Amino acid sequence: DDRAVQSVLKEVDARELAVALKGVPAEVQEKVFKNMSERAVNMLKEDMEFMGPVKLRAVEEAQQKVVASIRRLEETGEISIGRGEEDVLV
């Protein structure tokens, strides 16, 4: 949910996020951008443009750092990650 995305964004370094977003579908990027201020989105997009092409290995490493932050937040109970039908709240 949006609150979980915002929690993750607070934990992740902006430079790492810019690299990690290079290798994701547009809908994932939009979900991230939707949870940031307009100014922050503009800065992040600018960073992504100016860094140019990035090696796939660097993108994957940045994504792993984001995943590690997500797992850490989940372990501390700050966010909850749904993993299928069993996790649906009614």
C-alpha positions as CSV (number, residue, x, y, z in Angstrom):
1,D,0.0,0.0,0.0
2,D,1.0,3.6,-0.3
3,R,2.0,4.0,3.4
4,A,4.4,1.0,3.0
5,V,5.9,2.6,-0.1
6,Q,6.4,5.8,1.7
7,S,8.1,4.0,4.6
8,V,10.5,2.3,2.2
9,L,11.2,5.6,0.4
10,K,12.3,7.1,3.7
11,E,14.8,4.2,4.2
12,V,16.3,4.1,0.7
13,D,19.1,6.3,-0.5
14,A,17.9,8.5,-3.4
15,R,20.8,7.6,-5.6
16,E,20.2,3.9,-5.0
17,L,16.6,4.4,-5.7
18,A,17.4,6.1,-9.0
19,V,19.6,3.2,-10.1
20,A,17.1,0.6,-8.9
21,L,14.2,2.2,-10.8
22,K,16.1,2.0,-14.1
23,G,15.2,-1.7,-14.4
24,V,11.6,-1.8,-13.4
25,P,8.3,-1.5,-15.4
26,A,6.7,1.9,-15.8
27,E,3.8,1.0,-13.4
28,V,6.3,0.3,-10.6
29,Q,8.0,3.7,-11.3
30,E,4.6,5.4,-11.2
31,K,3.7,3.8,-7.9
32,V,6.9,5.1,-6.4
33,F,6.5,8.6,-8.0
34,K,2.9,8.7,-6.7
35,N,4.2,8.5,-3.2
36,M,6.7,11.3,-3.5
37,S,6.4,15.0,-3.5
38,E,6.4,16.7,-7.0
39,R,9.8,18.2,-6.3
40,A,11.3,14.9,-5.2
41,V,9.9,13.2,-8.3
42,N,11.4,15.8,-10.5
43,M,14.8,15.5,-8.8
44,L,14.7,11.7,-9.1
45,K,13.7,11.7,-12.7
46,E,16.5,14.2,-13.4
47,D,19.0,12.0,-11.7
48,M,17.8,9.0,-13.7
49,E,18.2,10.9,-17.0
50,F,21.6,12.3,-16.2
51,M,23.1,9.0,-15.1
52,G,22.5,7.6,-18.6
53,P,22.9,3.9,-19.2
54,V,23.7,1.7,-16.2
55,K,25.1,-1.8,-16.1
56,L,22.5,-4.4,-15.3
57,R,24.6,-5.6,-12.4
58,A,24.5,-2.2,-10.8
59,V,20.7,-2.0,-11.2
60,E,20.3,-5.5,-9.6
61,E,22.6,-4.5,-6.7
62,A,20.6,-1.4,-6.1
63,Q,17.3,-3.4,-6.3
64,Q,18.7,-5.9,-3.7
65,K,19.4,-3.0,-1.3
66,V,15.8,-1.8,-1.7
67,V,14.6,-5.3,-1.1
68,A,16.8,-5.6,2.0
69,S,15.3,-2.3,3.3
70,I,11.8,-3.7,2.7
71,R,12.6,-6.9,4.5
72,R,14.1,-5.0,7.4
73,L,10.9,-2.9,7.7
74,E,8.7,-6.0,7.5
75,E,10.8,-7.7,10.3
76,T,10.3,-4.7,12.6
77,G,6.6,-4.6,11.8
78,E,6.6,-1.2,10.3
79,I,5.2,-2.5,7.0
80,S,3.3,-5.7,6.0
81,I,3.9,-7.4,2.7
82,G,1.0,-9.4,1.2
83,R,2.2,-12.5,-0.5
84,G,-1.1,-14.0,-1.9
85,E,-4.6,-14.8,-1.1
86,E,-3.8,-15.9,2.5
87,D,-2.7,-12.3,3.3
88,V,-5.9,-10.6,2.0
89,L,-7.7,-8.6,4.7
90,V,-11.5,-8.6,4.7
